[in-house]
Amino acid sequence: MHLPHSNGFERSAHTNGAFKGRGRHYASLLACPIDHAVLIQREGALHCADDPAHVYSLVDGIARLFPPEHAPDVEARSVACEDDYAAAGWHVPDEGAFKRLPQTPLPGAPEDYWEQQAAATALLWRYVEMMRLRSGGLPVGPAGEAAVIGAGMGWLAYGLDVAGYATVALDVCAGEQFGLGVYPIARYFRVQADPARPPLAPAAFDLLIYQNGLDLADPVGLERAVRALRSGGALAVMDALGEHDHGVLRAALNAAGLDLAEPPQRAGGWRARLSDLGERLAGRESGPPPVLFAHKRH
C-alpha cells in the first residue's frame, strides 16, 4: 500500500515516509543542539549521548533538531514560509518539476529567479569538480559528506546526493509544499533546524554549502559551520541574488579560518581560458560572483 503525498509523490505505508539513505549512519554527522554532544539514532528518534532527556523526533523522515522550548517559534517560521510562497503565487513542484530544478523554472517565482539560481549552481558544480580533481576523487561512486544549510525545498541537496555525497539538508522550513517536505522520498537526510545555529558534528563534512541562511551579523553560525568541516574541507556561499556585501563576506570567511579559492576555469582548454580572459577585459564579469568557495585551513 502507498500513501499519497500532497505533491503527487508516493511513500510506502510500511515505512510511513521513513528515511532510506546511502547506508550511512547520518546521526553521526549531527550534534545535539543543546549540548553539542554525539547523537544516536534508535527507536525512530535521535538521542543525545550525554543527556538521555534530550531526544529529537523523526517525523516522515525529517529530524526535528531543536530544543523543545524553540518548537513554537520553529513551527511558526515553517508555516510562515509555506504561506509566503503560496501568497506570492509559487507553484508546488511535483516529482518531475523538483528534479529539474533549477534548470527548468518553477512557475510563480520572480522574474529571472531560476535563471540566476541555475547560473550560480553551474558555477558551484565547477568548484566541486575542481575540488574532486585536486583530491584525486573518482568521477563516480561515494564523494564524501556534504551539508546544505538553508536548503529550502532541497533541490541542491538532491543534486549532491545524485553526485555521490552523503548529504544533509538543513532548514527551518519543513512544509510539504515549499519546505524540506517537498521531496518525501529523499535519500539525503532532512533536518529541521535553525540555519543560524546548525547542529552539525565537528570535523564531519568535506563540503558545506550555505544556500541560504548565512547571517554575517552573527558570526556564531559560521563558526559552527567551519568547525563541522574536516581539515581542508570546503565551504561555499551561494549568492545568486546578490544579497551579500562581498567585501564583508570575504572578510568574514577569512576571519573564520577559510581561504578563498580561485575561480575555476571552464572546460575547453585554451579556448575557454581565452574566452574567460576576454570577458574580464570587456568588463562583462565586473559584478560579484554568485558563489564564493573557500577551503578550511589545515
Secondary structure, DSSP 8 states (H G I E B T S, - for coil): -EEE-TTS-EEETTTTT----SS--GGGGBB-TTT--BEEEETTEEEESS-TT-EEEEETTEEE-S-GGGHHHHHHHHHHHHHHHHHTT-----HHHHHHTTTS--TTS-TTHHHHHHHHHHHHHHHHHHHHHHHT--SSS--EEEEEET-TTSHHHHHHHHTTEEEEEEES---TTTSGGG-TT-SSEEEE--TTS--B-TT-EEEEEESS---TT-HHHHHHHHHTEEEEEEEEEE-TT--S-HHHHHHHHHHTTEEE------SSHHHHHHHHHHHHHTTTT-S--SEEEEEE--
